[in-house]
Amino acid sequence: MDGHHSLIERLPKAELHLHIEGTLEPALMFDLAARNGVALPYDSVEALRRAYSFSRLQDFLDLYYQGMSVLQNEADFHDLAAAYLVRVRSHGLRYAEIFFDPQAHTSRGIAFRTVLDGLDRAIEEARRAYGLEVKLIMCFLRHLDEDDALRTLDLALPYKDRILGVGLDSSELGHPPAKFTRVFRRARDEGFRLTAHAGEEGPPEFVWQALDILGVERIDHGIRAMEDDQLVQRLARDQVALTVCPLSNLKLRVVQDLSRHPLKHMLDRGLLVTINSDDPAYFGGYLNENYAATAGALALRPDELRQLARNGFVASFQAPQEKSRLLAAFDGAAADPSA
């Protein structure tokens, strides 16, 4: 696997499924808690790390929302995003579309602009310092009602030039995509790009709903689509991108063993699959760790790794001219014999 690791480290990459709140490492959580006078129910970083053991999505979400209590000021959101961008710069990241969850903050009395300004400042610094291109996607929390999502969309409209798209995340079971028909219609009319989590814990029907009722362009996770052959054919025909997160799927027991993950089968069926890290502070790996673990477990070939990395740029929401530039840069780098 040494050759695979070397290739993975050298390949330029895009990340399209990354929750910025899910990059809150225990050490930073403790630092921000001390800075803001927030009491955490753990006596050490090690004790907090031990709590990162989940049997299902909801176990993770309970801890995830609890951890957000330390994010209170613009500086906190800046430091959160800056830490992620510094880390993944060494993973070959060239472009990212980052999810953020405004409802998780506005419900605590944090102003929408506070969140956005902190994230934007870190993004601009990374652009100047490292040449990284980063866009923001605002997610609606599906365990809340659609009216709350509509109010959040209203909050976002004054800043729509700073937000690339909208998504749908949080608890999937019991909250089908169709629940958010009106807010996605409005977001599309306002010019936002559309994506949604579907087919992680939820059934293939949720992927159909995301496509046909919400009108999304991309599916986040989507691995349970493989249970429906007609859906697989549709995804392959239309080249609907799937932002797959292997270590997340393993950590949340969506798959019981990484060697049984459907990603290679998805590639073989002609699906536009990408590898991403989801909530890496909680799931044990950032971008390159997801590539390496998946490559080892599924015996991925070098050409498959290159295809997965290239798919990240293909599946991005970048404007056509910018996407062409990113793909040309990728193809040039991937053609290098050392890559």
NORTAGI-V743234 format. One record per backbone hydrogen bond with DSSP energy under -1.0 kcal/mol. CO is the residue of the C=O (numbers start at 1). NH is the residue of the N-H. Records with the same first field share a line. If there is no record, write none. Layout:
CO=NH, NH
This chain:
1=5
2=6
3=7
4=8
5=9
6=10
7=11
13=94, 95
15=97
17=278
18=99
19=22
20=23
21=24
22=281
23=25
25=29
26=30
27=31
28=32
29=33
30=34
31=35
32=36
33=38
44=48
45=49
46=50
49=52
51=53
56=60
57=61
58=62
59=63
60=64
61=65
62=66
63=67
64=68
66=69
67=70
68=71
73=77
74=78
75=79
76=80
77=81
78=82
79=83
80=84
81=85
82=86
83=87
84=88
85=89
87=90
88=91, 93
89=92
92=13
94=133
95=15
96=135
98=137
99=20
100=139
102=105, 106
103=107
105=108, 110
106=109
111=115
112=116
113=117
114=118
115=119
116=120
117=121
118=122
119=123
120=124
121=125
122=126
123=127
124=128
125=129
126=130, 132
127=131
133=96
135=98
136=164, 165
137=100
138=167
140=169
141=144
145=149
146=150
147=151
148=152
149=153
150=154
151=155
152=156
153=157
156=159
157=160
159=162
164=193
165=138
166=195
167=140
168=197
169=142
172=175
176=179
177=180
178=181
180=184
181=185
182=186
183=187
184=188
185=189
186=190
187=192
188=191
193=166
194=217
196=220
198=222
199=224
203=206
204=208
205=209
206=210
207=211
208=212
209=213, 214
210=216
218=196
219=243
220=198
222=225
223=226
224=227
225=228
228=232
229=233
230=234
231=235
232=236
233=237
234=238
235=240
241=219
242=244, 274
243=221
244=276
245=249
246=250
247=251
248=252
249=254, 255
250=253
257=260
258=261
262=266
263=267
264=268
265=269
266=271
267=270
271=273
272=242
274=244
277=279
278=19
279=282, 283
280=285
286=290
287=291
288=292
289=293
290=294
291=295
292=296
293=297
294=298
295=300
301=305
302=306
303=307
304=308
305=309
306=310
307=311
308=312
310=314
311=315
319=323
320=324
321=325
322=326
323=327
324=328
325=329
326=330
327=331
328=332
329=333
330=334
331=335
336=339
